[in-house]
Amino acid sequence: MSLVFVLRGFCLPDPVAAWHSCLNLQWLLGIPASTIYAAKPTTDELSSVLNQELQAIVEWITNNKLVLNISKTNSIVFGSKTMLMNEPKLKLYVNDVAVEQVQETKLLGILFDSKLTWSKHIEKVINKMGRSLSIIRRCCDFLPLYLRGSVIKSLVLSHLDYCSEVWSCAATSSIKKLQIAQNKAA
C-alpha cells in the first residue's frame, strides 16, 4: 500500500530541495506543491510514520514563519481494487486537525485517482481539448491558414502532450477516446 500526501502552498528552502529522505519517507518538492509519499504494509504503520513527519514539517513551517493551508492539504491511498476493497483509512493530523483523505487529487495539473485508472484525468483532457477546438472553430475565419496549425498545436494538442508519460498506461478504451479527440483536431 502506498500513500501520496499533498501539501500545497509552501516551499522548502534550496538546501532541503529535490529529494530528502527522513524516517523512510520521501519528499518530492516542487513549486507550488510539495508531495510526501511513503509505502508501508499497513495503514497503522503508514499513519504513524506520516504523523511523525507531519509534526516535523509543521515545526519547520512554524519556525520559518510560514503558514500551511490545511484546507488544501489532503491524503490519498493508492492501490489495486483488491487492496482498496476494505477502504483503508489513514488517521493523519496537523495541529490536531484531521487531514482529509480523498479518492482523487490534483497535483501539478494531473488528476490522480486511488486506483490510478486515469479515466477522470483523460476525461478532463478531452473536455479541455474540445473547448479549445470549439473556440478555434469560431475564430477560424479570422485566422490566416498558415497560423491555424500552430494555434491548434498550442491550444488543443498541448493538453494531450502535458505529462502524457504519467498517464499513458491508461486503459485502451480511454486511449481510444483520446485518439478520437486528437483526430477531431486534425
C-alpha positions as a LaTeX table, in Angstrom:
\begin{tabular}{lrrr}
\hline
Residue & $x$ (\AA) & $y$ (\AA) & $z$ (\AA) \\
\hline
Met1 & 0.00 & 0.00 & 0.00 \\
Ser2 & 1.30 & 3.42 & $-0.79$ \\
Leu3 & 0.23 & 6.92 & 0.14 \\
Val4 & 0.67 & 10.25 & $-1.52$ \\
Phe5 & 0.15 & 13.16 & 0.81 \\
Val6 & $-0.17$ & 16.52 & $-0.89$ \\
Leu7 & 0.89 & 19.73 & 0.84 \\
Arg8 & 0.26 & 22.84 & $-1.20$ \\
Gly9 & 1.12 & 26.46 & $-0.75$ \\
Phe10 & 4.60 & 26.34 & 0.72 \\
Cys11 & 8.13 & 25.66 & $-0.43$ \\
Leu12 & 11.10 & 24.36 & 1.48 \\
Pro13 & 14.47 & 26.11 & 1.07 \\
Asp14 & 17.06 & 25.08 & $-1.51$ \\
Pro15 & 19.26 & 23.04 & 0.89 \\
Val16 & 16.28 & 20.77 & 1.53 \\
Ala17 & 15.01 & 20.83 & $-2.06$ \\
Ala18 & 14.90 & 17.96 & $-4.57$ \\
Trp19 & 14.84 & 14.59 & $-2.73$ \\
His20 & 15.00 & 14.31 & 1.03 \\
Ser21 & 14.75 & 11.07 & 2.94 \\
Cys22 & 13.72 & 11.01 & 6.56 \\
Leu23 & 12.09 & 8.24 & 8.63 \\
Asn24 & 11.82 & 6.05 & 5.49 \\
Leu25 & 9.76 & 8.79 & 3.93 \\
Gln26 & 10.40 & 10.59 & 0.66 \\
Trp27 & 9.72 & 14.25 & $-0.04$ \\
Leu28 & 9.30 & 15.29 & $-3.62$ \\
Leu29 & 9.41 & 19.04 & $-3.59$ \\
Gly30 & 8.31 & 21.43 & $-6.25$ \\
Ile31 & 6.56 & 24.69 & $-6.74$ \\
Pro32 & 3.70 & 25.27 & $-5.98$ \\
Ala33 & 3.07 & 21.91 & $-4.31$ \\
Ser34 & 5.07 & 19.59 & $-2.14$ \\
Thr35 & 4.30 & 15.91 & $-2.01$ \\
Ile36 & 5.23 & 13.40 & 0.64 \\
Tyr37 & 4.88 & 9.74 & $-0.10$ \\
Ala38 & 5.56 & 6.53 & 1.75 \\
Ala39 & 4.88 & 2.82 & 1.32 \\
Lys40 & 4.08 & 0.63 & 4.31 \\
Pro41 & 2.29 & $-2.74$ & 4.62 \\
Thr42 & $-0.44$ & $-1.48$ & 6.99 \\
Thr43 & $-2.37$ & 1.75 & 7.37 \\
Asp44 & $-1.41$ & 1.97 & 11.04 \\
Glu45 & 2.31 & 1.94 & 10.19 \\
Leu46 & 1.71 & 4.42 & 7.39 \\
Ser47 & $-0.27$ & 6.76 & 9.66 \\
Ser48 & 2.41 & 6.57 & 12.35 \\
Val49 & 5.30 & 7.43 & 10.03 \\
Leu50 & 3.38 & 10.21 & 8.29 \\
Asn51 & 2.18 & 11.79 & 11.53 \\
Gln52 & 5.79 & 11.93 & 12.81 \\
Glu53 & 6.92 & 13.55 & 9.62 \\
Leu54 & 3.98 & 15.95 & 9.55 \\
Gln55 & 4.94 & 17.15 & 13.02 \\
Ala56 & 8.48 & 17.86 & 11.77 \\
Ile57 & 7.12 & 19.72 & 8.72 \\
Val58 & 4.71 & 21.79 & 10.82 \\
Glu59 & 7.56 & 22.67 & 13.19 \\
Trp60 & 9.75 & 23.73 & 10.25 \\
Ile61 & 6.92 & 25.80 & 8.77 \\
Thr62 & 6.27 & 27.50 & 12.12 \\
Asn63 & 9.98 & 28.19 & 12.74 \\
Asn64 & 10.25 & 29.80 & 9.31 \\
Lys65 & 7.14 & 31.93 & 9.87 \\
Leu66 & 5.21 & 30.25 & 7.06 \\
Val67 & 1.62 & 29.05 & 7.07 \\
Leu68 & 0.30 & 25.68 & 5.99 \\
Asn69 & $-3.15$ & 25.90 & 4.42 \\
Ile70 & $-4.73$ & 22.79 & 5.94 \\
Ser71 & $-7.85$ & 23.20 & 3.76 \\
Lys72 & $-5.68$ & 22.49 & 0.71 \\
Thr73 & $-3.94$ & 19.54 & 2.35 \\
Asn74 & $-5.19$ & 16.04 & 1.66 \\
Ser75 & $-4.07$ & 12.43 & 1.51 \\
Ile76 & $-4.76$ & 9.58 & $-0.86$ \\
Val77 & $-4.02$ & 5.86 & $-0.69$ \\
Phe78 & $-3.04$ & 4.20 & $-3.96$ \\
Gly79 & $-3.58$ & 0.53 & $-4.63$ \\
Ser80 & $-5.34$ & $-2.10$ & $-6.70$ \\
Lys81 & $-9.07$ & $-2.79$ & $-6.45$ \\
Thr82 & $-8.44$ & $-5.69$ & $-4.09$ \\
Met83 & $-6.06$ & $-3.68$ & $-1.88$ \\
Leu84 & $-8.56$ & $-0.86$ & $-1.61$ \\
Met85 & $-11.60$ & $-3.12$ & $-1.16$ \\
Asn86 & $-11.75$ & $-2.60$ & 2.62 \\
Glu87 & $-11.26$ & 1.18 & 2.17 \\
Pro88 & $-8.09$ & 1.79 & 4.23 \\
Lys89 & $-8.42$ & 4.91 & 6.38 \\
Leu90 & $-5.42$ & 6.94 & 7.50 \\
Lys91 & $-5.50$ & 8.87 & 10.73 \\
Leu92 & $-3.41$ & 11.93 & 9.91 \\
Tyr93 & $-3.42$ & 15.15 & 11.92 \\
Val94 & $-1.83$ & 18.57 & 11.59 \\
Asn95 & $-2.12$ & 20.62 & 14.79 \\
Asp96 & $-4.97$ & 18.39 & 16.00 \\
Val97 & $-6.90$ & 18.94 & 12.76 \\
Ala98 & $-7.68$ & 15.80 & 10.76 \\
Val99 & $-6.26$ & 15.69 & 7.23 \\
Glu100 & $-8.92$ & 14.85 & 4.67 \\
Gln101 & $-8.47$ & 11.55 & 2.82 \\
Val102 & $-9.71$ & 11.71 & $-0.76$ \\
Gln103 & $-10.31$ & 9.29 & $-3.61$ \\
Glu104 & $-8.77$ & 11.65 & $-6.16$ \\
Thr105 & $-6.45$ & 14.63 & $-6.01$ \\
Lys106 & $-4.91$ & 17.07 & $-8.44$ \\
Leu107 & $-1.16$ & 17.57 & $-8.43$ \\
Leu108 & 0.52 & 19.91 & $-10.91$ \\
Gly109 & $-2.44$ & 19.62 & $-13.28$ \\
Ile110 & $-2.66$ & 15.82 & $-13.21$ \\
Leu111 & $-5.75$ & 14.22 & $-11.67$ \\
Phe112 & $-4.73$ & 11.13 & $-9.68$ \\
Asp113 & $-7.35$ & 8.63 & $-8.54$ \\
Ser114 & $-6.76$ & 5.99 & $-5.87$ \\
Lys115 & $-6.67$ & 3.11 & $-8.38$ \\
Leu116 & $-4.57$ & 5.04 & $-10.92$ \\
Thr117 & $-7.06$ & 4.35 & $-13.72$ \\
Trp118 & $-6.56$ & 7.86 & $-15.18$ \\
Ser119 & $-10.11$ & 7.83 & $-16.58$ \\
Lys120 & $-11.18$ & 11.11 & $-14.91$ \\
His121 & $-7.94$ & 12.82 & $-15.91$ \\
Ile122 & $-8.36$ & 11.71 & $-19.52$ \\
Glu123 & $-11.98$ & 12.91 & $-19.43$ \\
Lys124 & $-10.73$ & 16.29 & $-18.24$ \\
Val125 & $-8.11$ & 16.43 & $-21.02$ \\
Ile126 & $-10.71$ & 15.56 & $-23.68$ \\
Asn127 & $-13.04$ & 18.29 & $-22.36$ \\
Lys128 & $-10.24$ & 20.88 & $-22.44$ \\
Met129 & $-9.29$ & 19.86 & $-25.96$ \\
Gly130 & $-12.94$ & 20.10 & $-27.06$ \\
Arg131 & $-13.41$ & 23.58 & $-25.56$ \\
Ser132 & $-10.22$ & 24.85 & $-27.18$ \\
Leu133 & $-11.15$ & 23.34 & $-30.54$ \\
Ser134 & $-14.61$ & 24.91 & $-30.34$ \\
Ile135 & $-13.11$ & 28.36 & $-29.75$ \\
Ile136 & $-10.68$ & 27.90 & $-32.64$ \\
Arg137 & $-13.51$ & 26.87 & $-34.99$ \\
Arg138 & $-15.42$ & 30.04 & $-34.10$ \\
Cys139 & $-12.34$ & 32.15 & $-34.83$ \\
Cys140 & $-11.23$ & 30.13 & $-37.86$ \\
Asp141 & $-12.47$ & 32.70 & $-40.40$ \\
Phe142 & $-10.26$ & 35.37 & $-38.82$ \\
Leu143 & $-7.08$ & 33.26 & $-38.72$ \\
Pro144 & $-4.75$ & 33.05 & $-41.71$ \\
Leu145 & $-4.35$ & 29.49 & $-42.98$ \\
Tyr146 & $-0.65$ & 29.35 & $-42.09$ \\
Leu147 & $-1.46$ & 30.12 & $-38.40$ \\
Arg148 & $-4.26$ & 27.59 & $-37.88$ \\
Gly149 & $-1.93$ & 24.62 & $-37.40$ \\
Ser150 & 0.17 & 26.47 & $-34.83$ \\
Val151 & $-2.90$ & 27.62 & $-32.92$ \\
Ile152 & $-4.31$ & 24.07 & $-32.85$ \\
Lys153 & $-0.98$ & 22.67 & $-31.65$ \\
Ser154 & $-0.63$ & 25.25 & $-28.89$ \\
Leu155 & $-4.25$ & 25.42 & $-27.67$ \\
Val156 & $-5.51$ & 21.87 & $-28.31$ \\
Leu157 & $-2.71$ & 19.35 & $-28.67$ \\
Ser158 & $-0.71$ & 20.84 & $-25.79$ \\
His159 & $-3.31$ & 19.36 & $-23.41$ \\
Leu160 & $-2.64$ & 15.95 & $-24.91$ \\
Asp161 & 1.12 & 16.29 & $-24.55$ \\
Tyr162 & 1.27 & 17.60 & $-20.96$ \\
Cys163 & 2.66 & 14.83 & $-18.72$ \\
Ser164 & 1.36 & 12.15 & $-21.07$ \\
Glu165 & 4.17 & 9.83 & $-19.90$ \\
Val166 & 2.49 & 9.66 & $-16.49$ \\
Trp167 & $-0.96$ & 8.58 & $-17.69$ \\
Ser168 & $-0.11$ & 6.85 & $-20.98$ \\
Cys169 & $-0.59$ & 3.43 & $-19.32$ \\
Ala170 & $-4.36$ & 4.04 & $-19.07$ \\
Ala171 & $-6.93$ & 1.54 & $-20.31$ \\
Thr172 & $-7.20$ & 1.06 & $-24.06$ \\
Ser173 & $-10.76$ & 2.41 & $-24.05$ \\
Ser174 & $-9.53$ & 5.71 & $-22.56$ \\
Ile175 & $-6.66$ & 5.94 & $-25.04$ \\
Lys176 & $-9.16$ & 5.42 & $-27.90$ \\
Lys177 & $-11.20$ & 8.37 & $-26.61$ \\
Leu178 & $-8.04$ & 10.49 & $-26.69$ \\
Gln179 & $-7.33$ & 9.34 & $-30.24$ \\
Ile180 & $-10.82$ & 10.42 & $-31.31$ \\
Ala181 & $-10.27$ & 13.85 & $-29.70$ \\
Gln182 & $-6.90$ & 14.16 & $-31.43$ \\
Asn183 & $-8.43$ & 13.20 & $-34.79$ \\
Lys184 & $-11.02$ & 15.97 & $-34.40$ \\
Ala185 & $-8.16$ & 18.47 & $-34.12$ \\
Ala186 & $-6.54$ & 17.25 & $-37.35$ \\
\hline
\end{tabular}
